Amino acid sequence: MNNQENEYINRLITIREKQGEIWKEQLMLEIRIHCKFLPQNFDHLENFVSSIGYLPLNNNQKAIEIKNKRFKIIQEAKRHWLNYFLNIYEIKIQEYEQQYQNEFIKLESLLSNN
């Protein structure tokens, strides 16, 4: 094997290693979702939705209703974030796959010319 062929093979290996890291990160997130143990950055959503400490004490039913709405808003935002993160992983995996295929075609072309 010549140097150029080795370079292509090394690039193919590097691409698969990077793709493997993305798969690993995606799998870890999916496991955390399954175990209901989300990464800490998801907890920051609770800071974005205003607190309800200003509610009047004389209307307990209204306070419970507002707390429940706040909880639902936070849960929905977390679902959107999770979908966003999972979509990003899929896009990255597809990009690495495309890079791999392009490099593989170049290697095949090089080998067929020799």
Helices and strands as residue ranges (DSSP letters): H 3-34, G 40-44, H 45-48, H 60-113
